[in-house]
Amino acid sequence: MQSLTDLLYKVNLRSVLGSMAMQVSDVQTDSRKVTPDTLFIAVKGVQVDGHLFIENAIENGATAIVCEEAPTPIIDGITYITVDNSALAAGYIAHNFFGTPSAKLKIVGVTGTNGKTTVATLLYKLFTVLESKCGLISTVENKIGDQLLPASFTTPDAITLNALLKQMVDAGCEYVFMESSSHAVHQHRMAGIHFSGAVFTNITHDHLDYHQTFDEYIRVKKSFFDGLSSDAFAISNLDDKRGTVMLQNTSAKKYFYSLKTMADFKGKILENALTGLVMNVNEQEVHFRLIGEFNAYNLLAVYGTAICLGREKTEVLQYLSMLTGAEGRFDFILSPKEKIMGIVDYAHTPDALLNVLQTIKKLVKSDEQVITVVGCGGDRDKTKRPVMAEVACAHSHRVILTSDNPRTEDPLQIIADMEAGLSTTAKRKYMSIADRKEAIKTAVSLSAPEDIVLIAGKGHEKYQEIKGVKHHFDDKEVLMSMFELLDK
């Protein structure tokens, strides 16, 4: 049991109805999880307003309610605390309830449109081989040391996140590397958490279904850096047009990385091949196992973060050169007999798809074809659909438009939205096959020895969501089975 007064530390209260002299056993934002003596926080979400479930929470045993608007009628014996923003309050309350875990950890948040998962995963792997116990919070997986936990969101809700951080503290973790999505920033899921550092990778066209405008998307990303304390560090991509803007108002110590101009962490690509990248990093030549210019930026971000966390340059580069990236990020396999290269990548934005295809273009010989299978998710930003199709056709020899996670939308309508972006020339290059497995099978059957087949959009995901149901589906698994049939 914890004091209600202690749980409200740093929360801006507008009014209090009832007694503050009470003990609380639990904190919840979901009324179904409420048990006796719980503090229930009514959060106005994107789809559901927690204020509608205050009565349910009280019936389940809630004795204190945090809300933006006090309900009617007021029930005797219940304490009602009104605040301006209950989502913001939830972050601080959760942080207090779980014993301010971020104060006992060195947490680095990674934000940006592309590269978050790779940077966070590489940092986790690097500091693990440097013999530090680490936590990882990412789109692909959450990890506490070697313990693997499933990940359902890029950044969990405030209560889940702080519970996870407490587990990391209890397990003896020193560092935590976490993806910090724009949704999480905007919804205050990370409120109250102390970050030792933050990394900006890049910002491109994405999530406009949620943020509405690109300017708002930029503002939300920037607010993450604006909130850093003076004892933190902030690292930004100087080659991104918004790289300097991101750090304009931060109190944190500022650092930049770049491939194109002078920076604190300067890189130059000397060789980019299937065997990996050879780079000059701050005047030291290193061979890395990752491929492509986009990974050169990711590696610089990781290198810079490690230096800011006090690690020695030569040691960092030595261990970083041995690491592989995150699952489903430029994940490639070779068919043993036909030598067709299959690449599975999470690229689900126009810029990410362009990066992958430009990398592939530098690897192919003049007589080799690039065949791309790509779709777009349902119930998400529709404006990127025609752009995705246009990018795929502009940089591939053949394109198959297919389903991604259609969710509640008609897959054929999503494909039609993609087709709207195609020029007459581009239309000669593509076909549409709504069934994703059939699309991958067709791409493999169209390929000749040493061609490259790119399966874009889902990467590490092991499911396909159709009409609210998640069916098992793994791009890499399907691709490997098609290769086995081909090689028989």
C-alpha positions in Angstrom: 0.0 0.0 0.0 1.2 3.5 -0.8 0.2 7.0 0.3 -2.1 8.8 -2.2 -0.2 12.0 -1.5 3.1 10.4 -2.4 1.7 9.0 -5.7 0.6 12.5 -6.7 4.1 14.0 -6.4 4.9 16.4 -9.3 1.3 16.1 -10.6 -0.4 19.5 -11.1 -3.8 19.2 -9.3 -6.7 21.4 -10.2 -9.1 20.3 -7.4 -9.6 17.6 -4.8 -13.0 16.3 -3.6 -12.6 13.9 -0.6 -9.9 12.8 1.7 -6.2 12.6 0.6 -5.4 10.6 3.8 -5.7 7.1 2.1 -3.5 4.2 1.1 -3.6 2.9 -2.5 -2.9 -0.7 -3.5 -2.7 -0.4 -7.3 -2.8 2.1 -10.1 -4.8 1.5 -13.3 -6.1 3.2 -16.5 -8.2 0.2 -17.4 -11.3 -0.2 -15.3 -11.5 -3.9 -15.9 -8.1 -4.4 -14.1 -9.3 -2.4 -11.0 -9.3 -4.2 -7.6 -10.1 -2.9 -4.1 -8.2 0.3 -3.0 -7.0 1.1 -6.6 -6.3 4.6 -7.9 -8.1 4.8 -11.3 -6.9 7.3 -13.8 -9.5 8.2 -16.4 -7.5 8.9 -19.6 -9.0 10.3 -22.8 -7.5 8.0 -25.4 -7.6 8.0 -29.2 -10.4 5.5 -29.3 -11.8 5.2 -25.8 -12.4 7.9 -23.1 -11.6 6.5 -19.6 -14.1 9.0 -18.1 -16.9 6.7 -19.3 -15.7 3.9 -17.1 -15.3 5.7 -13.8 -18.5 4.1 -12.5 -17.2 0.7 -13.5 -13.9 1.3 -11.7 -15.7 2.3 -8.5 -17.9 -0.8 -8.7 -14.6 -2.9 -9.0 -13.2 -1.3 -5.9 -11.5 2.0 -6.9 -11.3 4.4 -4.0 -9.6 7.3 -5.7 -10.2 8.8 -9.2 -7.9 11.0 -11.2 -9.8 12.7 -14.0 -10.1 15.9 -16.1 -13.8 16.3 -15.4 -15.4 15.1 -12.1 -18.4 12.8 -12.8 -21.9 13.2 -11.5 -23.1 12.0 -9.1 -20.2 12.3 -6.7 -20.1 9.2 -4.5 -19.3 9.5 -0.7 -16.1 7.9 0.4 -14.4 8.3 -3.1 -11.7 10.9 -3.6 -11.9 12.7 -6.9 -8.8 14.5 -8.1 -9.1 16.7 -11.2 -6.1 17.6 -13.4 -5.7 19.4 -16.7 -4.3 16.3 -18.5 -4.9 12.9 -17.0 -2.5 11.2 -19.5 0.3 13.4 -18.3 -0.7 12.7 -14.7 -0.7 8.9 -15.4 3.0 9.1 -16.4 4.0 10.7 -13.1 1.8 8.6 -11.0 3.0 5.4 -12.5 6.6 6.5 -12.1 6.0 7.3 -8.4 4.0 4.0 -7.8 6.9 1.8 -9.1 9.5 3.6 -7.1 10.9 6.1 -9.7 12.8 3.3 -11.6 14.3 5.7 -14.2 16.3 7.4 -11.5 18.1 4.1 -10.9 18.9 3.5 -14.6 20.7 5.1 -17.5 18.0 5.3 -20.1 18.6 6.4 -23.7 15.5 7.1 -25.9 15.8 6.7 -29.6 13.3 8.6 -31.8 12.9 9.2 -35.5 10.9 7.9 -38.4 13.3 5.2 -39.5 16.2 3.4 -37.7 14.8 3.4 -34.1 14.7 -0.4 -33.8 18.2 -0.9 -35.3 19.8 1.8 -33.2 18.2 0.6 -29.9 19.0 -3.0 -30.7 22.6 -2.4 -31.6 23.0 -0.3 -28.4 21.6 -3.2 -26.3 23.9 -5.7 -28.1 26.9 -3.5 -27.8 26.6 -2.7 -24.1 25.8 -6.4 -23.4 29.1 -7.5 -25.0 30.8 -4.7 -23.1 29.6 -6.6 -20.0 26.8 -4.4 -18.8 23.4 -5.7 -17.9 20.9 -4.0 -20.2 17.2 -3.6 -20.9 15.7 -3.2 -24.4 12.3 -1.7 -25.2 11.6 -2.0 -28.9 9.1 -2.7 -31.7 10.5 -6.2 -32.1 11.1 -7.3 -28.6 11.6 -6.2 -24.9 14.5 -7.7 -23.1 15.7 -7.7 -19.4 19.2 -9.0 -19.7 18.8 -12.3 -21.5 15.1 -12.6 -20.7 12.9 -12.1 -23.7 9.5 -10.5 -23.3 7.0 -9.9 -26.1 6.5 -6.4 -27.5 3.0 -5.2 -28.5 3.7 -1.4 -28.9 6.8 0.5 -29.9 6.6 2.3 -26.6 4.3 0.8 -23.9 1.7 2.7 -21.9 2.9 4.6 -18.8 1.9 1.9 -16.3 3.3 -1.0 -18.3 6.5 1.0 -19.1 7.2 1.8 -15.5 6.4 -1.7 -14.3 8.9 -2.9 -17.0 11.6 -0.4 -15.8 11.1 -1.6 -12.2 11.7 -5.2 -13.4 14.9 -4.0 -15.0 16.0 -2.3 -11.8 15.2 -5.4 -9.8 17.2 -7.6 -12.3 20.2 -5.4 -11.9 20.2 -3.6 -15.2 22.4 -0.5 -15.6 21.3 0.7 -19.0 18.0 0.7 -20.9 17.8 1.5 -24.6 14.2 2.2 -25.8 12.4 3.3 -28.9 10.5 6.5 -28.2 7.7 6.8 -30.7 5.9 10.1 -31.6 2.6 8.5 -30.4 4.2 7.9 -26.9 5.6 11.4 -26.7 2.2 12.9 -27.7 0.3 10.7 -25.3 2.7 11.4 -22.4 3.5 7.7 -21.9 7.0 8.6 -20.9 6.0 11.5 -18.6 8.1 11.5 -15.4 10.9 9.3 -16.8 14.4 10.7 -16.5 16.4 10.1 -19.7 20.2 10.1 -19.6 20.3 10.6 -23.3 18.3 10.8 -26.5 19.0 10.1 -30.2 17.3 11.5 -33.3 17.7 9.4 -36.4 15.6 11.2 -39.1 12.1 12.4 -39.9 10.2 11.6 -43.0 6.6 11.1 -44.2 4.7 8.9 -41.7 1.9 8.8 -39.1 0.0 11.6 -40.7 -3.2 9.6 -39.9 -2.5 10.4 -36.3 -0.6 13.8 -36.3 -2.6 15.2 -39.3 0.2 17.5 -40.5 4.0 17.0 -41.0 4.7 20.2 -38.9 2.8 18.7 -36.0 4.7 15.4 -36.4 8.0 17.4 -36.2 6.8 19.4 -33.2 5.9 16.3 -31.2 9.3 14.7 -32.0 11.1 17.9 -31.0 9.2 18.1 -27.7 10.9 14.9 -26.6 14.3 16.7 -26.8 12.8 19.9 -25.3 12.0 18.0 -22.2 15.5 16.6 -21.5 17.4 17.9 -18.5 20.8 19.6 -18.5 22.6 16.5 -17.2 21.5 14.5 -20.3 23.0 14.3 -23.8 21.2 14.7 -27.1 22.6 13.3 -30.4 21.1 14.3 -33.7 21.6 13.4 -37.4 23.2 16.6 -38.9 22.4 15.4 -42.5 18.7 15.4 -41.9 17.0 18.7 -42.7 15.5 18.9 -39.2 18.6 17.6 -37.4 19.6 20.9 -35.9 15.9 22.0 -35.3 15.4 19.0 -33.1 18.0 20.2 -30.6 17.3 24.0 -30.8 15.6 24.3 -27.4 17.0 21.4 -25.5 18.9 21.9 -22.2 20.9 18.7 -22.8 24.5 18.6 -24.1 24.3 18.6 -27.9 26.2 16.3 -30.3 25.8 15.6 -34.0 26.7 12.8 -36.4 27.2 13.0 -40.1 28.4 11.3 -43.3 28.5 14.6 -45.3 30.0 17.3 -43.2 32.1 17.9 -40.1 30.4 16.7 -36.9 31.2 15.3 -33.4 30.9 11.8 -34.9 32.0 11.8 -38.5 31.7 8.9 -40.8 32.7 8.2 -44.4 31.7 5.1 -46.4 34.7 3.6 -48.1 33.0 0.4 -49.3 29.4 -0.8 -49.4 29.0 -4.4 -50.4 27.1 -7.6 -49.5 30.1 -8.4 -47.2 29.2 -5.2 -45.2 30.3 -1.6 -44.8 33.9 -0.4 -44.6 33.8 3.1 -43.0 36.1 5.7 -41.7 34.8 6.7 -38.3 36.5 9.7 -36.6 39.7 8.9 -38.6 39.6 5.1 -37.8 38.9 2.6 -40.5 36.4 -0.2 -39.5 34.6 -3.0 -41.3 31.0 -3.5 -40.2 28.7 -6.5 -40.9 25.7 -4.2 -41.7 24.9 -3.1 -45.2 23.8 0.3 -46.7 24.1 4.0 -46.2 21.1 4.0 -43.9 22.9 1.6 -41.6 26.0 3.8 -41.8 23.9 6.5 -40.1 22.6 4.0 -37.5 26.1 2.9 -36.7 27.2 6.5 -36.2 24.3 7.1 -33.9 25.2 4.0 -31.8 28.9 5.0 -31.8 28.2 8.5 -30.6 25.8 7.3 -27.9 28.4 4.9 -26.6 31.0 7.6 -26.4 28.6 9.9 -24.6 28.0 7.1 -22.1 31.7 7.2 -21.3 33.0 4.2 -23.4 36.4 4.2 -25.1 36.5 4.8 -28.9 38.6 1.8 -30.0 36.8 -0.7 -27.8 33.4 0.6 -29.1 34.4 0.2 -32.7 36.0 -3.2 -32.2 32.8 -4.7 -30.7 30.4 -2.8 -32.9 32.1 -4.2 -36.0 31.1 -7.7 -34.9 27.4 -7.0 -34.4 24.4 -7.8 -36.7 21.3 -5.7 -36.8 17.7 -6.2 -35.7 15.5 -8.9 -37.0 13.5 -7.9 -40.2 15.9 -5.1 -41.0 17.6 -5.8 -44.3 17.4 -9.5 -43.3 18.7 -11.5 -46.3 18.8 -15.1 -47.3 20.2 -16.9 -50.4 18.5 -19.7 -52.2 21.2 -22.5 -52.1 20.8 -23.7 -55.7 19.5 -20.7 -57.8 21.5 -18.1 -55.8 18.5 -15.8 -55.7 18.8 -13.3 -52.8 15.7 -12.6 -50.7 15.6 -9.6 -48.5 13.0 -9.0 -45.8 12.7 -5.5 -44.5 10.3 -3.6 -42.3 10.4 -0.6 -44.7 6.8 0.8 -44.4 7.4 4.4 -45.2 8.4 5.9 -48.6 11.7 7.0 -47.3 12.6 3.7 -45.7 11.6 1.8 -48.9 13.7 4.2 -51.0 16.7 3.7 -48.7 16.5 -0.1 -49.0 16.0 0.0 -52.8 18.9 2.4 -53.3 21.1 0.2 -51.2 20.1 -2.8 -53.3 20.7 -0.9 -56.5 24.3 -0.4 -55.4 24.7 -4.2 -54.9 23.2 -5.5 -58.2 25.1 -6.1 -61.4 23.7 -4.8 -64.7 22.0 -8.1 -65.7 20.3 -8.8 -62.3 16.7 -7.8 -61.6 15.1 -6.4 -58.5 11.6 -7.7 -57.8 9.8 -5.9 -55.0 6.7 -7.1 -53.1 5.1 -4.3 -51.1 1.8 -3.3 -49.5 0.4 -0.7 -47.1 -1.3 -1.1 -43.8 -5.0 -0.6 -43.3 -6.4 2.1 -41.0 -3.2 4.0 -41.2 -1.9 7.1 -43.1 -3.5 6.8 -46.6 -1.4 9.7 -48.1 1.7 7.5 -48.3 0.1 4.7 -50.3 0.6 6.2 -53.8 4.1 7.4 -52.9 5.1 3.9 -51.7 4.0 2.4 -55.0 5.7 5.1 -57.0 9.0 4.6 -55.1 8.8 0.8 -55.6 8.3 1.1 -59.3 10.9 3.8 -59.8 13.6 1.6 -58.3 12.6 -2.0 -59.2 12.4 -4.0 -62.4 9.2 -5.7 -61.3 6.7 -4.8 -58.5 3.9 -6.8 -56.9 1.5 -4.7 -54.9 -0.1 -6.8 -52.2 -1.6 -6.8 -48.7 0.3 -5.7 -45.6 -1.9 -5.7 -42.5 -5.3 -4.7 -44.0 -6.9 -4.5 -40.5 -10.5 -3.4 -41.0 -10.0 -2.1 -44.6 -10.6 -3.9 -47.9 -7.1 -5.0 -49.3 -8.2 -4.3 -52.8 -9.1 -0.7 -51.9 -5.6 -0.2 -50.3 -4.0 -1.6 -53.5 -6.2 0.8 -55.6 -5.0 3.7 -53.4 -1.4 2.6 -54.2 -2.0 2.3 -57.9 -3.2 5.9 -58.0 0.4 7.0 -57.7 1.7 5.2 -60.7 2.6 6.8 -64.0 2.0 5.2 -67.4 5.6 3.9 -67.4 5.4 2.6 -63.9 2.1 0.7 -64.7 4.0 -1.5 -67.1 6.2 -2.8 -64.3 3.6 -3.9 -61.7 0.9 -6.4 -61.0 -1.4 -6.7 -58.0 -1.9 -9.9 -56.0 -3.9 -9.3 -52.8 -2.9 -12.6 -51.1 0.6 -11.9 -49.6 1.8 -15.5 -49.7 0.8 -15.8 -53.4 2.5 -12.4 -54.1 5.8 -13.7 -52.5 5.5 -17.0 -54.4 5.0 -15.1 -57.7 8.0 -12.9 -57.1 10.2 -15.9 -56.5 8.9 -17.7 -59.7 9.6 -14.5 -61.7 13.2 -14.3 -60.6 16.2 -15.7 -62.3 19.5 -16.8 -60.7 21.2 -14.0 -58.8 18.2 -11.7 -58.9 17.1 -9.9 -55.7 13.6 -10.3 -54.3 12.6 -7.6 -51.7 9.7 -8.3 -49.4 8.9 -5.0 -47.8 6.7 -3.7 -45.1 6.3 -6.3 -42.3 9.9 -7.2 -41.4 10.0 -9.0 -38.0 6.2 -9.3 -37.7 4.9 -12.8 -37.3 1.3 -12.1 -38.1 -1.1 -10.5 -40.6 -4.0 -8.6 -39.1 -7.2 -9.1 -41.1 -10.6 -7.8 -39.8 -9.4 -7.6 -36.2 -7.9 -11.1 -36.2 -4.1 -11.8 -36.2 -3.2 -14.8 -38.4 0.3 -16.3 -38.3 2.4 -14.9 -41.1 6.1 -14.6 -41.4 7.6 -13.1 -44.5 11.0 -14.7 -44.0 9.4 -18.1 -43.3 7.3 -17.9 -46.5 10.3 -16.8 -48.5 12.4 -19.6 -47.2 9.7 -22.2 -48.0 9.5 -20.8 -51.6 13.2 -21.1 -52.0 13.1 -24.7 -50.8 10.5 -25.5 -53.4 12.5 -23.7 -56.1 15.7 -25.6 -55.2 14.2 -29.1 -55.3 
